[in-house]
Amino acid sequence: MSARLEPVLAARVGEVLDGAAVVGERRAEGEPYTRVETDLVVEVLAGSGRHGTLTVIRMR
């Protein structure tokens, strides 16, 4: 599941990830991604509807 983040949240996450240590590269369902080491925790609210939407409610 993926969705575009709101600009303010995306900027905050970007600040945290900017200094994160890269620990490897992987693929998930054919899509490449970079693994990083960080203490970032993002809390989400999972919708129960047909589309399975996630709403980010807090970052700590």
ABEGO torsion letter per residue (X at the ends): XBBBBBAAAAAAAAAAAAABBBAEBBBBGGBBBBBBBBABBBBBBBBABAAGBBBBABBX
